[in-house]
């Protein structure tokens, strides 16, 4: 596929029959443009619940980036690896299909830049690899109608790695397709927190209010909960945040989106 305005074609389907696209060796699913329900009335961080219109189609990683994929970047760029490479218990080579952890926001952004250099030509014109905005992440996780969980509104401990399901990360896709979102995205409830492109700012979400400025200082959004936390943190609307350069934790990773170069329209 050349870098033009043509629509990418699927390279296969997931176990539920949803089309899967491959860019840069990573699997993606498509999320169509349009309105969705964002936030909730459960916690102050999630209020007010409101409608957001994403005016473009985008693709989001079917899985979080795993250790083997991250190591390709480390080896190619001579980048300082996440501390899992130095951790005696978390030897990445023994957990190749687990989501990468100990990732800072800046490291995740660098990974996306590297993908653009190598594989940006595989995307439609005007698109690039980057971290998903908070709105892109939430729509991909909850669907148009704001599901409580990726699979629906009733918690099921057999569909995700949270709430004591495991004491560590699990291989990406272990809970697919039963734990997938309406668009076929997996591991969006539990396993690892995921960095978003967005600054942590109060709601309502507005893409053009400065929160998508990559050069701005401030905490960046984390979404999805993790294996260390309960079901409340893994809800699709739950918001957390951290400092972009802060030494990351055993339960923080990321996934990649393929979206317009600027998320502001």
C-alpha positions as CSV (number, residue, x, y, z in Angstrom):
1,X,0.0,0.0,0.0
2,X,1.3,3.4,-0.9
3,X,1.1,6.6,1.0
4,X,-2.0,8.0,-0.6
5,X,-5.6,8.6,0.3
6,X,-6.7,5.1,-0.4
7,X,-8.4,3.1,2.4
8,X,-6.2,0.4,3.9
9,X,-7.4,-3.1,3.3
10,X,-7.7,-5.7,6.1
11,X,-5.0,-8.4,6.3
12,X,-7.2,-10.8,8.3
13,X,-9.8,-11.1,11.0
14,X,-9.7,-11.6,14.8
15,X,-11.4,-14.7,16.4
16,X,-14.7,-12.8,16.4
17,X,-14.5,-12.0,12.7
18,X,-13.6,-8.3,13.1
19,X,-11.2,-7.1,10.3
20,X,-7.6,-6.7,11.4
21,X,-5.1,-4.4,9.7
22,X,-1.3,-4.7,9.8
23,X,1.0,-1.7,9.8
24,X,4.7,-1.9,10.8
25,X,4.2,-5.5,11.8
26,X,1.6,-4.6,14.4
27,X,-2.1,-5.6,14.4
28,X,-4.7,-2.8,14.4
29,X,-8.4,-2.5,14.3
30,X,-10.4,0.3,12.8
31,X,-12.6,2.7,14.8
32,X,-15.0,4.7,12.7
33,X,-15.5,8.5,13.1
34,X,-18.5,9.8,15.0
35,X,-20.0,10.6,18.4
36,X,-19.7,8.5,21.5
37,X,-20.4,8.9,25.3
38,X,-17.3,9.8,27.3
39,X,-16.9,9.9,31.0
40,X,-19.4,8.9,33.7
41,X,-21.1,10.2,36.9
42,X,-19.2,7.7,39.1
43,X,-16.2,9.7,40.2
44,X,-15.1,13.3,40.1
45,X,-12.4,12.6,37.6
46,X,-14.9,11.2,35.2
47,X,-17.6,14.0,35.4
48,X,-19.4,15.3,33.6
49,X,-20.4,12.5,31.3
50,X,-20.6,14.1,27.9
51,X,-20.8,13.4,24.2
52,X,-17.6,13.7,22.1
53,X,-17.4,13.7,18.3
54,X,-14.2,12.3,16.8
55,X,-14.3,13.6,13.2
56,X,-12.0,11.0,11.6
57,X,-11.6,7.2,11.3
58,X,-8.6,5.9,13.1
59,X,-6.8,2.6,13.8
60,X,-5.7,1.5,17.3
61,X,-3.4,-1.4,18.2
62,X,-5.3,-4.6,18.8
63,X,-2.9,-5.3,21.6
64,X,-0.5,-3.4,23.9
65,X,3.1,-3.3,22.6
66,X,4.8,-6.5,23.8
67,X,8.3,-7.1,25.1
68,X,9.6,-8.6,21.8
69,X,8.3,-5.6,19.8
70,X,9.8,-3.1,22.2
71,X,13.1,-4.9,22.1
72,X,13.3,-4.4,18.3
73,X,13.2,-0.6,19.0
74,X,15.8,-0.8,21.7
75,X,18.2,-2.8,19.6
76,X,17.7,-0.7,16.4
77,X,18.0,2.7,18.1
78,X,20.4,2.0,20.9
79,X,17.8,3.3,23.3
80,X,18.0,2.8,27.0
81,X,15.7,-0.2,27.6
82,X,12.9,-0.1,30.2
83,X,14.3,-1.5,33.4
84,X,12.6,-4.9,32.8
85,X,15.8,-5.7,30.8
86,X,17.7,-5.3,34.0
87,X,15.2,-7.0,36.3
88,X,16.1,-10.5,37.4
89,X,12.5,-11.6,37.6
90,X,11.2,-9.9,34.5
91,X,13.7,-11.1,31.9
92,X,12.0,-9.9,28.7
93,X,13.2,-12.9,26.7
94,X,11.1,-15.2,28.8
95,X,8.1,-13.0,28.5
96,X,8.2,-12.0,24.9
97,X,4.4,-12.0,24.4
98,X,3.7,-10.0,27.6
99,X,3.1,-6.3,27.4
100,X,6.2,-4.2,28.0
101,X,6.3,-2.5,31.4
102,X,8.4,0.1,33.2
103,X,7.7,2.5,30.3
104,X,7.7,6.2,30.6
105,X,5.5,8.5,28.4
106,X,8.6,9.8,26.6
107,X,9.8,6.3,25.9
108,X,6.4,5.4,24.4
109,X,6.4,8.5,22.3
110,X,9.9,7.7,21.0
111,X,8.8,4.2,20.0
112,X,6.0,5.8,17.9
113,X,8.4,8.2,16.2
114,X,10.6,5.2,15.3
115,X,7.6,3.4,13.8
116,X,6.9,6.5,11.7
117,X,10.4,6.6,10.3
118,X,10.3,3.0,9.3
119,X,6.7,2.4,8.4
120,X,4.9,5.7,8.1
121,X,4.6,5.2,4.4
122,X,2.2,2.3,5.0
123,X,-0.5,4.7,6.4
124,X,-2.9,6.8,4.5
125,X,-1.8,10.3,3.7
126,X,-2.1,12.6,6.7
127,X,-1.9,9.8,9.3
128,X,0.9,8.8,11.6
129,X,1.7,6.5,14.4
130,X,1.3,8.0,17.9
131,X,-0.2,7.4,21.3
132,X,-4.0,7.4,21.3
133,X,-5.6,10.5,22.6
134,X,-7.7,10.0,25.7
135,X,-10.9,10.2,23.6
136,X,-9.6,7.8,21.0
137,X,-8.6,5.3,23.8
138,X,-12.0,5.5,25.5
139,X,-14.1,5.2,22.4
140,X,-12.0,2.1,21.3
141,X,-12.5,0.6,24.8
142,X,-16.2,1.4,25.4
143,X,-17.9,1.7,22.0
144,X,-20.3,4.5,21.1
145,X,-22.7,4.0,24.0
146,X,-20.2,4.1,26.9
147,X,-20.0,0.5,28.1
148,X,-18.8,0.1,31.6
149,X,-16.4,-2.6,30.5
150,X,-15.1,-3.4,27.0
151,X,-17.5,-6.4,26.7
152,X,-20.6,-4.8,28.4
153,X,-22.0,-3.5,31.6
154,X,-21.5,-6.5,33.9
155,X,-18.1,-7.3,35.3
156,X,-16.8,-10.8,34.5
157,X,-13.5,-11.8,36.1
158,X,-12.8,-14.3,33.4
159,X,-12.5,-11.6,30.7
160,X,-9.6,-9.5,32.0
161,X,-6.4,-9.5,34.1
162,X,-7.5,-7.4,37.1
163,X,-9.2,-7.8,40.4
164,X,-6.8,-10.5,41.6
165,X,-7.0,-12.6,38.4
166,X,-3.2,-12.8,38.3
167,X,-0.2,-11.5,40.3
168,X,1.7,-10.5,37.1
169,X,1.1,-9.5,33.5
170,X,-0.4,-12.1,31.2
171,X,0.3,-12.6,27.5
172,X,-1.4,-10.2,25.2
173,X,-4.6,-11.6,23.8
174,X,-5.1,-14.1,26.5
175,X,-8.6,-12.8,27.1
176,X,-9.5,-12.3,23.4
177,X,-12.2,-12.4,22.0
178,X,-14.3,-12.6,25.2
179,X,-12.7,-9.6,26.8
180,X,-12.5,-7.5,23.6
181,X,-14.2,-4.2,23.1
182,X,-17.0,-3.7,20.4
183,X,-14.2,-2.8,17.9
184,X,-12.1,-5.9,18.7
185,X,-9.5,-4.3,20.9
186,X,-8.1,-6.5,23.6
187,X,-6.6,-6.0,27.1
188,X,-8.3,-2.6,27.6
189,X,-9.4,-3.6,31.1
190,X,-6.5,-4.7,33.3
191,X,-3.1,-6.2,32.5
192,X,-1.2,-2.9,32.3
193,X,-2.0,0.8,32.5
194,X,-1.6,2.4,29.1
195,X,-0.2,5.9,28.3
196,X,-2.4,8.3,26.3
197,X,-1.2,11.2,24.2
198,X,-3.3,13.6,26.3
199,X,-2.5,15.9,29.2
200,X,-4.6,15.2,32.3
201,X,-7.1,18.0,32.3
202,X,-10.7,18.3,33.6
203,X,-13.7,17.3,31.6
204,X,-15.4,17.9,29.3
205,X,-12.8,16.7,26.8
206,X,-11.9,19.2,24.1
207,X,-9.1,18.2,21.7
208,X,-8.4,21.9,20.8
209,X,-7.9,23.2,24.3
210,X,-4.2,22.5,24.6
211,X,-4.4,19.0,26.2
212,X,-3.1,17.4,23.0
213,X,0.0,19.7,22.8
214,X,3.0,17.3,22.8
215,X,5.3,20.1,24.0
216,X,3.3,21.1,27.0
217,X,4.3,20.2,30.5
218,X,2.1,18.3,32.9
219,X,0.9,14.9,33.8
220,X,-0.2,12.6,31.0
221,X,-3.2,10.3,31.1
222,X,-3.1,6.6,32.0
223,X,-6.0,4.3,31.1
224,X,-7.1,0.7,31.6
225,X,-6.1,-0.3,35.1
226,X,-3.7,-3.2,35.7
227,X,-3.1,-6.6,37.2
228,X,-2.2,-5.0,40.5
229,X,-5.6,-3.2,40.9
230,X,-9.3,-3.9,41.3
231,X,-12.1,-3.8,38.8
232,X,-12.9,-0.2,39.6
233,X,-9.6,1.0,38.1
234,X,-10.2,-1.1,35.0
235,X,-13.5,0.5,34.1
236,X,-13.5,2.1,30.6
237,X,-14.2,5.6,32.0
238,X,-11.6,5.5,34.8
239,X,-8.8,8.1,34.5
240,X,-5.4,8.2,36.1
241,X,-2.2,10.1,35.3
242,X,1.5,10.3,35.9
243,X,4.6,12.4,35.1
244,X,5.9,11.8,31.6
245,X,9.6,11.4,32.7
246,X,8.8,9.7,36.0
247,X,10.6,6.3,36.4
248,X,7.8,4.0,35.3
249,X,6.3,1.1,37.2
250,X,5.8,-2.6,36.8
251,X,2.3,-2.1,35.6
252,X,2.6,0.7,33.0
253,X,2.8,0.0,29.3
254,X,1.2,1.4,26.1
255,X,-0.4,0.7,22.7
256,X,-0.1,2.6,19.4
257,X,-2.7,4.4,17.4
258,X,-2.6,5.3,13.7
259,X,-4.4,8.6,13.5
260,X,-4.3,12.0,11.9
261,X,-1.0,13.8,12.3
262,X,-2.8,16.4,14.5
263,X,-5.6,15.2,16.7
264,X,-7.1,18.7,16.6
265,X,-9.7,19.3,13.9
